[in-house]
């Protein structure tokens, strides 16, 4: 695994899931693998679970994790080649990234979309500039369009939950849009759709109001349903997430109906387990009755972020020994 930006970088998703679960069972089994090696974690927007889980995972592999908050602790970076830097940016990525490549063995980068220019965001220009100039393996800790470590942890959670509920068929997994107070990126929804389709072990449905269609490059293979009640019928897992519009980019088009999940809506499911990537706005995206109820596996899902990160980092270390 030279880079980890999306599901396309994984040779075998089932194999990587099993590797993660082995680390969950024996976290320190490879504590010598990363001895005398360092991972640099660069954050361009806030993070709690991604930051902490990556640090814990690296330390359990014997690595030193160094965290740097670019916006708060460093110079404003320029990413455009040929830029005349007479504005607010102070340092160019082509000067900074090679130095980071000499400091670290792996570079992990978290970027964020501007939600103003779809073409710019979907080009993933920022993270590709780090790859171009750093010269070492790069892990996406979330990018403008995808959140691969989150989606990998999601599949780990679904895989191990299927075993506990003795499901003897392909699970029906529903990705359901939820309300929010402001427009959010499509990263988590895009990524979950991409990983679930690539995994290929589910009856996968995406439900959302009209106007909130995701980019087909990530959803191809899923069934799109605009009626949430119909989508939830016999669901085994429901992944709840808000995202803003792709066509009317970064906006929140008007919609009809009540899209926040409830225990009443769960009655038509197969006792579905409910997932969310966190942070969650209680009683806006999901109600207390679900978040604090028996159907929620959100804590398990977030806890699996460590094992997802550990499997990815270990795969890179083993390949680049």
N, C-alpha and C positions, 0 to 999 in steps of 0.2 A: 504494500500500500504506500505509494509515493506521496499522495496527498489524500486528505479526507475532506471533501467538499459536499458530497452527495452520495446517494445510494449507488450511483454508477461507479464509485471508487471501490466498492466492496466485491470481492470475488464470489463469496458465498455468504448470503445473509444468514441462513440457518447455522452455518459454521461459526460465524462471528457471534451469534446469539449464544451458542453453546459455550464458546470461549468466555463470554461475559458471565454466564452462570457459574462456570468453574471458578472465576475470580470471586463471585459472590459467596461461594462455598468455602474458598480458601484464599482470602484477600492477599496474603503475604507470600504466596507460593513462588512468585518471581521477584522477590524483593532485591535480588542481586542484578536483575536484568538492566536496570537503569543506573547502576552505581557509577558515580562520577559523571553523570550526564545531567543536562539541564533543559527544562522546557520554559520558554518565555511566553507568557500569556498577556496579550495586548487587548485592552478593552476600550472601545470607542463609544460605548453606551453602558448604562448600568446593568449589573448582573448580580444575582445571589447564587442560585443553584448551579448555573454553568461554571461560574468562577470557583466555587468551593468544591464541587464534585471533581473538577479537573485537577485541582490542587491535591485533593485526597488521593485520587487515582494515581497521579504521578508519584506521590510520596510512597504509596504502597508498592510501587515498582522500583523504589530506591532512588528516584530522581529528585533533584531540587527544582521546585517550581517558583519562578519569579514572576510576579504580577505587576503590570504597569498600566495605569489608567491614562491613556493618551491625552484626552481632552483636559483632564484636571492636573496632570503632573508633567506634561511634556509640551513641546512646541506644536503648533498647528501644522499639520502635514499637508503637503501638496502632492496630488496624485496624477496630474496631467503632464504627459511628456511635452516638452517644449514650452512649458508655462513661463511667462514673464512674472516673476514672483514679487510684484510691487504692491501686493495687497495684504491680507491678514495671515496668509500662510508663511511659515518661517523656514521649514525644512522640507526637502523633497524626499519622497519615498525611495528614490534611486540612490540617495545618499544614506538614508537611515537603515533601509532593509539589509544591505550587505553587511553592515556592522552587526545587526541583530543576528544575521546568519553566522557570524564568527563568535558571537557570545553564546549561542544556544545550539542544541542538537535538533530540537523541534520547535517550531514557532506556531502558536495557537492564536488566532485573531478573531475578534468579534466586531463586526461592522453593523451598520443599520441603514435601512433605506431612507431617502429623503421624502418619499411619497409625493414628490412633485413631478418628476420626470421618469415615466415608466421605462423608457429606452435606457436611460442612464442606470437606473436601479437594476434592471434585468440583465444588463451587460456584466454585472458583478466585477466592475472595473477595479474597485479598491482591493479586494482580496487577491485578484489576479496580478495586481502590481506587486504585492508582497511575494507572491509565488515567483514572479519574473525576476525579482532582484535579490531575494533573500538567499537562494541557493540551498535551502534545506527543506525537509518536509514541512508542510503547512496543514494545520487542522483548522477547520471552520468551527468557531464557537457560536456561530450564527452569522449569516450574511444578509445581503439585501433581499434575497429571495428564498433562502432555505435555512433550516436549523437541523442539520443531520444528527448531531449527538442527541438531541431531544427525540427525534423520530426513532433512532435506534433504541433508546431506552423505552420508548412506547411499545415497540415490537417485543422487546424482552419481557415487558410486563404482560402483554397479551399472551405470549407463548407460555409463561409460567402459570398464568391464571387459568388458561385452558385446561391444564393438567389438574388443577384443584377442583374444577367444576365438572370434570369428566365429560366434556363436550365431545360427542362422537361424530361430528360433522364439521365442515368448514364453518368457522365463525362468521356470523353476519356482523360486520363492523360498519357503523354509521358515523361519519364525520358531519357534525351538525353545527351550522352557523349559530352564533348567539349575539344578542344585543351588546352594545358597549356605549360608553359616554363620549368616545372619540374614535377617529379612524385609526385602525391598527394595520401593520404590515400583513402581507399574505404568507410570510416565511414559514410559520408553523404549519399552516394548512397545506401549502404547497408541498412541504417536506413530508408530512405524514401521508399525503396522497401518493407521492413518488415512492416512498419506502413500502407502503402497503401494496401498491401495484407490483413493485419489483419482487416483493416477498412471494406473492402469488398464492397465498394459502388462505384467502378469505373471500367471502361474498361482500364486496366493498361498495358502499353507497355513500354519496355525498348529498346532503340536503341543505338548501339555503334559499332565501328569497330571490326572485328574479332581479337581475342587476348585480348580483354578487358572484357571478361565474368566475372560477379560477382559470388560470392559463392552462390550456389543453395539454401542453407539453408535460404537465405534472399529473393531470387527472385522467388521461387516456387509459381506459381499462376499467374505470369506475362507472357505476350507474348514477346519473344525476337525477335527483327527484326534488321538485319544488314544494311538494306537500310533506311537511315534517311528520305529520301523523302517519302517513303511508310509509315513509322511510323507516320509522321506528318500529314498525310491525315485525315482531319476532327477532328484534335486534339482540345480539349477545354482548356487544360492546358499543358504547356511545362516546365518541370523542367530541367534546364541546369546545368550540373556539370561535372567537370573533375574527373577522378580517374585513378590510375595506375593499371597495370595488377595484377591479382590474381595468375594465374598459373606461369608466369615468374615474381615472386613476386617483387613488387615495381619498376618494369621497365616500360619503355614507348615504346612498340613495334611499328614498322613502320606501317602506315596505309595509305589508299588511299582515295582520295576525300576531299571535303571541308566540315568540320564538324561544323564550326562556324555558328550559326543561323543568319538569315538575314531577313529583311522585305520581300524580294522576296520569301523566303521559307515559311514565314507565310501566303502567299496568298492561299496555299492549305489547311490551317487549318480553323477551325470554329472561326475565330477571336480570336485565342488562347491567353490566358493570360500567360505571361512569368515569371518564378520564378528562383531565384538563392539564395543560402544561404548567400552569401557575406563572406569575401571580394571577389570582382570580378576583374579580370584583363581585363580592358576595351580594346576592339579591339583585344583581344586574345581569351578569352572565349565567350564574347558577345560584339557586336558592340555598339557604342554610339547610333545609330539610334533606337535600341531596348530599351536599358537601359533608354534613355531619351524620349521614345515614349509612345503612349497611351496603348500599350499592356503590359507594365511592371507593375507588382504588387509587386515588390521587396521591396519597402519601407513599404508597408502594411504588407508584410510577416515578415520582420525584426521587425517591431513594435509589432507584435503579440507574440514575444518571451517573453514579460513581462507576458502576460496572461497565456501562457503555463506554465511558471515557477510558477506563483501564484497558479494555479489550482493544480499542483503537490505538492507544499509545503503545501498548505492548506489541501489536502487529507491526507498527513502524519501527520500533526498536529491534525486533527480530529480523526484519528485512534489511535494516541498515547497519547490522553488526559489523 
